[in-house]
Amino acid sequence: MPQPAQARPVFSTEDFALLKEAVAHYARTIQDKPESSKFTNLYHRLGRLG
């Protein structure tokens, strides 16, 4: 029975830095809206990954 193909990562470590920068910019843009805290939390989670 053949082995299943190994899963490849969806994002590279460089992608996390780009995503973090984009989320930071967006969070600053919407800082007066209630959903801004969700993006701030996402920014910090991305920082732990990349």
Rosetta blueprint (number, residue, H / E / L):
1 M L
2 P L
3 Q L
4 P L
5 A L
6 Q L
7 A L
8 R L
9 P L
10 V L
11 F L
12 S L
13 T H
14 E H
15 D H
16 F H
17 A H
18 L H
19 L H
20 K H
21 E H
22 A H
23 V H
24 A H
25 H H
26 Y H
27 A H
28 R H
29 T H
30 I L
31 Q L
32 D L
33 K L
34 P L
35 E L
36 S H
37 S H
38 K H
39 F H
40 T H
41 N H
42 L H
43 Y H
44 H H
45 R H
46 L H
47 G H
48 R H
49 L H
50 G L
